[in-house]
Amino acid sequence: MPDVLDQSSIDALLSQTQQVEAPTAVERPAIISRRRKDFENVEVRPYDFKRPERVSKDQMRALQTLHEAMARNFGAMLSGFLRTIVEVRVATCEQMTYGEFITGLPNPTSFNLVTPGGLDGQVCLEVSPLIIYPIIDRLLGGTNQDLFIPQRPMTLIENRLIGKVIDRALSAMTEAWAAIRQIAFAVSATESNPQLVQIVPPNEVVVVVGFELKMGNRAGTMNLCIPFNVIEPMMDELANQSWFASTKGGPAKDSRSSIERSLGHAGLVVSAVLARTTITLSDLHALEVGDIITTDKPVSQPAVMFIEGERKFFARLGQIKGHRALQVVRPVSPDDRD
């Protein structure tokens, strides 16, 4: 072999040297503990001190379930109010800082400060202009065809009209939160620029529930911001098991009494059958005014009272102040025959 290597041999040696990689040491995080000995199966996850998670996953699921019921009730209320189909659903439910929530909002918008009765602090309810102006146009008799969305704060008349929608949203929220606690929500102030409203410090943790509203070919968002210090006294009740347990108790009785009160005002058709008999079709065709139809039922026996076509009572015929009347004698039993 020659003593001097040519350029091709030098390049071949360098390429082989680069292909052989030195084993790199895997850096493991230093875990220090007084009690634990085995650190092989320890899961280490990063923690962001700027966004601490102060609400557990079970409590977040309970809040989402709670506001899904609110979305259904609010959609039904809004559909009846606008005389058109409005779909409302929960799109997101997450926790973030108040500064991040404010930064993601448009300006101008409908930013409403809501006071929860019986709790400290305030809640924010923001409705996007993309759905506000179609609703206002619908209330004023428009068809939402070629609707222009103005980039300006709402006028007093527009605020008054959209206030009726906000009131229905708060009514649905009050009804949904009744499963946890009786809270009366009311609007305390309205602002168009969310940057001017500071209900909590920017680094305070808040729970943001995002709703999606659809009305025809128009769609928009509605965001409910709940600071942690507002719902902190109810965190134990918002746990998954506590929430389901509370719904099985008191609210079921309240809803039952509410249904009974509503049904108590429903109208029913009441009729009475004096007697039954059979005649031929020719006799029926030949009936005239003054003809007498005889039956086998004695006059002393009571008539049968029917309520919505069902036998319910035996009653006697009478008259009160010029009106025909029925006096209930006793309920009909399964063994009774007409």
C-alpha positions, 0 to 999 in steps of 0.5 A: 500500500502507498504511504500517502493516502489520496483524497478519496481514501481520506473522504471514505475514512471521514464518512465512516467516522461520522456514521459511528455516533457516540452513545449519548447519555439520557438525562433523567430528571432528578427526583428527590423524595424521603419516602419513595425508593422506586423512581423507574415508573414515576410519571413526570409532567410539566406544570405551568405556574401561569395557568394553574388548574384549580378546578378538577376534571370531575368538577369541569365535567359537572360544570359542562353537564350543568350548562348543557341543560342551560343551553337546551332551555335557552334554545327553547326560550329563544326559539319561542321568543324569536318565532324561529328555530335557534340551536344552542349548544356547549362548544367548549368548557375550559379554565384559563386566566382572566387576561387570556379570556379578555384578550380573545374577545372582539371589540366592540361586543356585548359584554355583560356583568352579571351578579350572582345572588348569594355569592361574592364577585361577578360573572361575565356573559359575552355575546358575539356581534355575529349573532347579536345583529341577526337577532336584532334584525329578526326582532325588528321584522327583517329577514337577515338577507345581506345583513351588514354587521357594523363595527361599532358599539350598540345603540341604546335601542339595540341594547334594550332589545338584546337585553331581552335575550340576555334576560332569557339566558340568565333565566335558563342559567338560574334554572340550571344552577338550581340543581346545585344552589338557588342563585338569582342571576341579574345584569348589573352593567353592560360594556362594549369594550371588554378591555375596560372591565376588570372584575378579577386580576389578569392572572386569576383562574376563570372557567370559560363556558363557550356556547354556539348559537345558530339561527338559520344561516347565521351563527355566533358565540356566547361566552360565560366567564366564571371566576374561581373565587365565585364558585369556590364555596361550591367546589365540593358540591360541584364534584361529580358524585355530589352533583348527581346525588343532589339532582336525585333529591330536592330538585326532583321534588321541586320539579314534580310540584312545578309540573303538578301546578302547571297541570292543575290549570289544564282544561278537561272535557267533562261529559255525562251519559244518561243511558244507553240503548240500541235502535235500528238505522231506519228508526234513527232516520225517522226521528223527529222533534218530540219523539221519545226514546225509551231505555231500560235504565231507571230514573233513580240510577245516577248518570256516568260522568266521563272525563276526557272519554274515561269513566271516572264518577257516578253523578246526578243531574241538576241545575244551578243558577240556570246552568246544568250541573252534575253532583258527584256521587262516588267514583267508578270502580272496575266492577261497576257496569253502565 
